[in-house]
Amino acid sequence: MILYLAIFFAALIIGMPVALGLGMASLVYLLIEGHGHLLVAFPQRMIAGIDSFLLLTIPFFILAGNLMNAANLTGHIVRAAQFLVGRIKGGLAIVNVLANFMLSGPSGAATSEAAAVGGIMIPPMKRDGYDPAYAAALTATGSLLGPLIPPSLPLILFGVLTGTSIGDLFLAGIVPGLILGALLLVYALWKGHRENHPVAPPVPRGERWSILHAAIPAIVLPVFIVVGIRTGIFTPTEAAGVACIYALVTGLFVYRSLPWKKLKRSFYDTATMSSGVMLVVAMASMTGFVLGIESLPQKIAASILGMTENPVLLVILLNIVLLVLGLFLEPLAAMVLIMPVLNALAPTIGMDPVQMGVMVVLNLMIGMCTPPVGLVLFIVSSIARSPLQAVTRASLPMLGLCLLVLALVAAVPGISLWIPGLFK
């Protein structure tokens, strides 16, 4: 395992993409350890890794999100949020959080949500006198709602890798997402009163209904998807296809803001994003094959169990490992590396796989907002034109709130399992 990780991190240091780094580490490991005869299995394992009907949900949901964003979904949601809460002191900060929450359904990914909301909200917040670092940090932590509120791309991948019900995972992320959103709203309110943030200008009375009416199609999308899956109207894969049709019809006939140029760009972006995800999944299959040769996950699990078999201490230890892993790796790569170990430890921990899925995803997404590889931080700091160090400092209190929600998810099963339990 040490040799494999050393090769993988060396590949990342020289600038190799994550997917190619996983493949290179697997290839070199097989050669060094004298398993060259198994190289013939390399392409077979890659194809087998992505030969899953459930994986179709990923490109379909990415396409749905791209179509909704191309149709100016973000602008409609921000205007609706501003109408609802903009007249409160520090209203733009509250609009920022609320926009992240409302956009989390169609987006499903922290990076796209941070870019979309940040591009619209950070400039006016700076113009009204908000600290640029605070505006960027609030956008970054608010974007973590995307991977929690369904449909969530990281939760889909967890479900594919572990065989856990994607419908249950979608439902499990709702309450933690609501709690995190509420805590961020309270923090924005407190900071607004403490620092005397300005009040947003009022929305003209004649525009109020049209603003809410324009945002409704985007807001109901996650509800439509979750209800459809849980009532058996369609499977998760079919739900993803239905989401694409819904997004296309909404963009063409409701918003009427999806010209051919934007439509073509949405399909192009979906193809590039999906191919990157699928390449990581394909390499993940090879990684699992390589680790399984030496039974490394079982050995690592045995080493951890040698330290303690107390389930509570094991959960704490796993959370620490996941947080540290998230500091240096993107969520997909981190999930690939840690999943075999989690599968080996799961029987001892006794945690429901649905609860574990939410815990793992939240852990790794927190890493997106922390240096040195916090991609979301880089996105928002570049939009705000604020130094990364300043954005990091401003995000510390909000990251504390994220860690509080993580602790609740890990310690209280009902937080993530209550809603899935209602549909059993």
VOLUM-613907 format. One record per residue (C-alpha): x, y, z. Coordinates in Angstrom, 2 decimals, padded with zeros to 5 digits. Layout:
! VOLUM-613907
px,py,pz
X,Y,Z
...
! end
This chain:
! VOLUM-613907
px,py,pz
000.00,000.00,000.00
002.84,002.39,000.86
004.49,001.73,-002.51
001.21,002.30,-004.35
000.49,005.54,-002.49
004.04,006.78,-003.03
003.74,006.28,-006.79
000.28,007.87,-006.85
001.30,010.99,-004.91
004.48,011.31,-006.98
002.30,011.34,-010.10
000.11,014.08,-008.59
003.14,016.17,-007.61
004.42,016.25,-011.19
001.01,017.43,-012.36
-000.51,014.22,-013.70
-004.34,014.11,-013.67
-005.90,012.05,-010.89
-007.26,009.35,-013.21
-003.92,008.87,-014.97
-002.14,008.92,-011.62
-004.30,006.03,-010.41
-003.59,004.10,-013.60
000.15,004.81,-013.45
000.36,003.73,-009.82
-001.46,000.48,-010.63
000.74,-000.22,-013.65
004.05,000.45,-011.89
002.95,-001.47,-008.80
002.18,-004.58,-010.85
005.56,-004.39,-012.60
007.62,-003.79,-009.45
005.87,-006.48,-007.44
006.39,-009.08,-010.17
002.79,-009.27,-011.34
003.51,-008.25,-014.93
001.54,-011.21,-016.25
-001.61,-009.56,-014.85
-001.26,-006.53,-017.12
-003.53,-008.26,-019.60
-006.33,-007.72,-017.07
-005.79,-003.96,-017.08
-008.16,-003.04,-019.95
-010.61,-005.76,-018.94
-010.89,-004.40,-015.41
-011.28,-000.83,-016.68
-014.18,-001.78,-018.95
-015.77,-003.91,-016.23
-015.55,-000.96,-013.83
-017.75,001.26,-015.96
-020.02,-001.49,-017.31
-022.82,-000.52,-014.94
-026.29,000.66,-015.84
-026.38,002.81,-012.70
-023.41,004.85,-013.91
-025.64,006.34,-016.60
-027.09,008.50,-013.84
-023.87,010.53,-013.67
-023.76,011.94,-017.25
-027.53,012.41,-017.27
-027.58,014.43,-014.04
-024.54,016.42,-015.20
-026.39,017.21,-018.43
-029.52,018.24,-016.53
-027.48,020.60,-014.37
-025.66,022.07,-017.36
-028.92,022.65,-019.23
-030.52,024.36,-016.24
-027.48,026.57,-015.70
-027.32,027.43,-019.41
-030.96,028.52,-019.17
-029.93,031.10,-016.52
-031.32,029.07,-013.67
-028.88,030.68,-011.23
-030.10,034.18,-012.04
-033.76,033.26,-011.43
-032.92,031.56,-008.13
-030.81,034.47,-006.89
-033.58,036.96,-007.70
-036.13,034.78,-005.89
-033.87,034.50,-002.86
-033.28,038.25,-002.87
-037.02,038.87,-002.91
-037.56,036.51,000.04
-034.76,037.64,002.37
-032.96,040.55,000.74
-034.47,043.19,003.05
-032.83,041.68,006.13
-029.58,043.24,007.39
-026.78,041.45,005.61
-029.37,040.37,003.07
-026.95,039.61,000.24
-025.07,037.13,002.44
-028.35,035.41,003.28
-029.29,035.43,-000.42
-025.93,033.77,-001.12
-026.68,030.87,001.26
-030.29,030.55,000.12
-029.23,030.56,-003.54
-026.74,027.77,-002.83
-029.48,025.78,-001.14
-032.00,026.29,-003.94
-029.41,025.56,-006.63
-028.13,022.41,-004.91
-030.82,020.21,-006.48
-030.13,020.92,-010.16
-026.36,021.28,-009.60
-025.38,018.24,-007.51
-021.71,019.27,-007.45
-019.85,021.73,-005.22
-017.54,023.09,-007.93
-020.26,024.00,-010.43
-022.39,025.49,-007.66
-019.51,027.61,-006.33
-018.75,028.89,-009.82
-022.39,029.65,-010.64
-023.38,031.33,-007.37
-019.97,032.97,-006.90
-020.06,034.56,-010.33
-023.41,036.19,-009.59
-023.23,036.92,-005.83
-019.63,037.83,-005.03
-019.37,040.96,-007.25
-022.50,042.69,-005.80
-021.43,041.70,-002.26
-018.06,043.38,-002.86
-019.77,046.41,-004.37
-021.98,046.80,-001.27
-018.99,046.76,001.08
-018.75,043.12,002.13
-015.25,041.81,002.77
-014.27,039.94,-000.43
-012.71,037.12,001.58
-015.94,036.66,003.57
-018.07,036.71,000.40
-015.84,034.06,-001.17
-015.70,031.90,001.98
-019.49,031.99,002.39
-019.93,030.92,-001.23
-017.42,028.10,-000.80
-019.00,026.59,002.30
-022.50,027.14,000.94
-021.57,025.12,-002.14
-021.23,022.03,000.08
-025.02,021.89,000.09
-024.86,020.71,-003.54
-023.44,017.26,-002.74
-025.96,016.77,000.10
-029.27,017.85,-001.43
-030.44,015.39,-004.12
-029.49,014.63,-006.77
-025.89,014.43,-005.54
-023.11,013.18,-007.82
-020.79,012.05,-004.95
-023.64,010.10,-003.33
-024.39,008.46,-006.69
-020.76,007.36,-006.97
-020.79,006.04,-003.39
-023.91,004.05,-004.20
-022.32,002.61,-007.34
-019.09,001.65,-005.54
-020.85,000.03,-002.56
-024.17,-001.19,-003.97
-026.08,001.07,-001.56
-029.52,002.28,-002.64
-029.11,005.62,-004.42
-032.69,006.55,-003.56
-031.98,006.07,000.14
-028.73,008.05,-000.14
-030.59,010.92,-001.79
-033.10,011.00,001.05
-030.38,010.67,003.69
-028.63,013.86,002.60
-031.69,016.09,002.98
-031.69,016.61,006.78
-027.90,017.18,007.06
-028.20,019.64,004.16
-031.04,021.48,005.88
-029.09,021.65,009.15
-025.96,022.97,007.45
-027.98,025.51,005.47
-029.74,026.71,008.63
-026.44,027.09,010.51
-024.93,029.10,007.65
-028.01,031.35,007.59
-027.73,031.96,011.34
-024.03,032.75,010.95
-024.72,035.17,008.09
-027.44,036.88,010.18
-025.14,037.18,013.20
-022.27,038.53,011.14
-024.60,040.94,009.34
-025.74,042.52,012.61
-022.26,042.45,014.14
-020.59,044.18,011.18
-023.62,046.25,010.15
-023.86,044.81,006.66
-026.12,046.76,004.26
-029.71,045.94,003.38
-030.37,044.97,-000.23
-032.61,047.31,-002.28
-036.29,046.31,-002.41
-037.71,044.35,-005.31
-040.35,046.37,-007.20
-043.84,045.22,-006.27
-044.81,044.56,-009.88
-041.93,042.09,-010.38
-042.41,039.94,-007.27
-044.79,037.33,-008.66
-042.88,036.99,-011.93
-039.64,036.44,-009.99
-041.12,033.64,-007.86
-042.92,032.13,-010.85
-039.65,031.96,-012.83
-037.83,030.16,-010.00
-040.47,027.49,-009.32
-039.50,025.09,-012.17
-035.93,024.92,-010.91
-036.87,024.54,-007.23
-039.26,021.62,-007.77
-036.76,019.52,-009.77
-035.13,017.73,-006.78
-038.55,017.09,-005.22
-039.79,015.62,-008.50
-036.75,013.33,-008.75
-036.82,012.05,-005.16
-040.59,011.47,-005.11
-040.40,009.69,-008.46
-037.66,007.34,-007.26
-039.21,006.55,-003.89
-042.71,005.95,-005.27
-041.35,003.57,-007.90
-042.40,005.67,-010.87
-038.86,005.41,-012.20
-035.45,004.05,-011.21
-032.50,006.36,-010.38
-031.18,005.94,-013.92
-034.56,006.71,-015.44
-034.89,009.65,-013.06
-031.67,011.09,-014.46
-033.03,010.79,-017.99
-036.32,012.39,-016.95
-034.34,015.23,-015.31
-032.62,015.89,-018.65
-035.95,016.04,-020.49
-037.35,018.29,-017.75
-034.33,020.61,-017.95
-034.49,020.73,-021.76
-038.22,021.49,-021.85
-037.86,024.08,-019.07
-034.97,025.83,-020.83
-036.63,025.83,-024.25
-040.25,026.54,-023.41
-040.44,027.96,-019.86
-037.37,030.19,-019.60
-036.92,030.38,-023.40
-033.27,031.11,-022.79
-031.57,028.08,-024.31
-030.41,028.93,-027.82
-028.58,026.43,-030.00
-025.15,027.78,-029.01
-025.80,027.26,-025.29
-027.43,023.88,-025.95
-024.40,022.68,-027.89
-022.07,023.96,-025.17
-024.07,022.11,-022.50
-023.65,018.80,-024.32
-019.94,019.47,-024.88
-019.35,020.30,-021.19
-021.32,017.21,-020.18
-019.19,015.00,-022.42
-015.91,016.34,-021.03
-017.03,016.22,-017.39
-018.56,012.75,-017.72
-015.54,011.30,-019.49
-013.33,012.55,-016.67
-015.56,010.96,-014.03
-015.82,007.68,-015.96
-012.06,007.53,-016.41
-011.61,007.88,-012.66
-014.18,005.11,-012.08
-012.45,002.87,-014.62
-009.10,003.41,-012.94
-010.78,002.85,-009.59
-011.70,-000.64,-010.70
-008.07,-001.31,-011.54
-007.02,000.15,-008.20
-009.37,-002.22,-006.39
-007.92,-005.11,-008.37
-004.35,-004.14,-007.46
-005.15,-003.66,-003.78
-007.03,-006.95,-003.71
-004.03,-008.92,-004.99
-002.23,-008.49,-001.69
-005.42,-008.24,000.40
-004.22,-004.79,001.39
-007.61,-003.40,002.52
-008.06,-006.34,004.86
-004.53,-005.89,006.22
-005.08,-002.18,006.81
-008.42,-002.90,008.47
-006.75,-005.51,010.67
-004.09,-002.98,011.65
-006.73,-000.43,012.59
-008.69,-003.05,014.52
-005.44,-003.91,016.31
-005.47,-000.40,017.71
-009.09,-000.55,018.89
-012.29,-002.46,018.23
-014.48,000.13,019.92
-017.01,001.21,017.24
-017.09,004.80,018.53
-013.32,005.17,018.41
-013.25,003.54,014.96
-015.76,006.06,013.63
-013.71,008.94,015.08
-010.52,007.50,013.58
-012.17,007.05,010.17
-013.43,010.63,010.20
-009.93,011.90,010.94
-008.48,009.77,008.14
-011.15,010.97,005.69
-010.62,014.63,006.63
-006.85,014.32,006.18
-007.34,012.46,002.89
-009.67,015.22,001.71
-006.96,017.81,002.32
-004.79,016.33,-000.42
-007.10,014.47,-002.81
-010.18,015.28,-004.85
-013.30,013.50,-003.53
-013.47,010.91,-006.33
-009.86,009.80,-005.90
-010.14,009.79,-002.11
-013.32,007.69,-002.28
-011.61,005.22,-004.58
-008.67,004.75,-002.21
-010.60,004.56,001.05
-013.60,002.49,-000.05
-011.93,-000.96,000.12
-010.81,-000.21,003.68
-014.27,001.05,004.63
-015.85,-002.10,003.24
-013.49,-004.20,005.35
-014.20,-002.20,008.52
-017.96,-001.83,008.03
-018.97,-005.07,009.79
-017.06,-004.08,012.94
-018.30,-000.49,012.97
-021.90,-001.61,012.50
-022.90,001.65,010.81
-025.73,001.65,008.29
-024.23,002.02,004.79
-026.61,004.90,004.02
-025.41,006.82,007.08
-021.82,005.98,006.18
-022.35,007.29,002.66
-023.45,010.71,003.91
-020.58,010.77,006.42
-017.97,009.89,003.79
-019.24,012.40,001.24
-019.49,015.25,003.77
-015.96,014.50,005.00
-014.47,014.60,001.54
-016.46,017.65,000.47
-015.12,019.60,003.46
-011.70,018.93,001.93
-012.86,020.87,-001.15
-012.91,023.99,001.04
-009.50,023.48,002.67
-005.97,023.95,001.33
-003.81,022.70,-000.27
-006.09,021.05,-002.88
-009.36,022.81,-002.08
-010.67,023.31,-005.60
-013.73,025.24,-004.43
-011.49,027.68,-002.54
-009.45,028.34,-005.69
-012.64,029.00,-007.67
-014.16,031.50,-005.26
-010.88,033.27,-004.44
-010.27,033.86,-008.14
-013.81,035.24,-008.59
-013.43,037.50,-005.53
-009.84,038.38,-006.45
-008.96,037.80,-002.82
-005.81,035.99,-001.59
-006.32,032.32,-000.83
-004.96,032.80,002.69
-007.55,035.48,003.46
-010.41,033.34,002.10
-009.16,030.38,004.15
-009.11,032.44,007.35
-012.59,033.78,006.68
-013.92,030.26,006.10
-012.69,028.82,009.43
-015.84,029.61,011.48
-018.06,028.19,008.72
-015.88,025.09,008.41
-016.43,024.67,012.15
-020.17,024.56,011.44
-019.54,021.93,008.75
-017.57,019.84,011.25
-020.43,020.16,013.73
-022.86,018.77,011.15
-020.37,016.00,010.36
-020.19,015.06,014.04
-023.99,014.95,014.22
-024.20,012.74,011.12
-021.59,010.34,012.54
-023.01,010.22,016.07
-026.78,010.40,015.50
-028.02,007.84,012.93
-031.49,009.36,012.87
-030.24,012.55,011.23
-029.46,010.73,008.00
-031.75,007.70,008.38
-034.99,009.34,009.52
-036.34,010.29,006.07
-035.26,007.02,004.35
-036.96,005.17,007.22
-040.26,006.87,006.44
-040.33,005.17,003.04
-039.52,001.64,004.21
! end
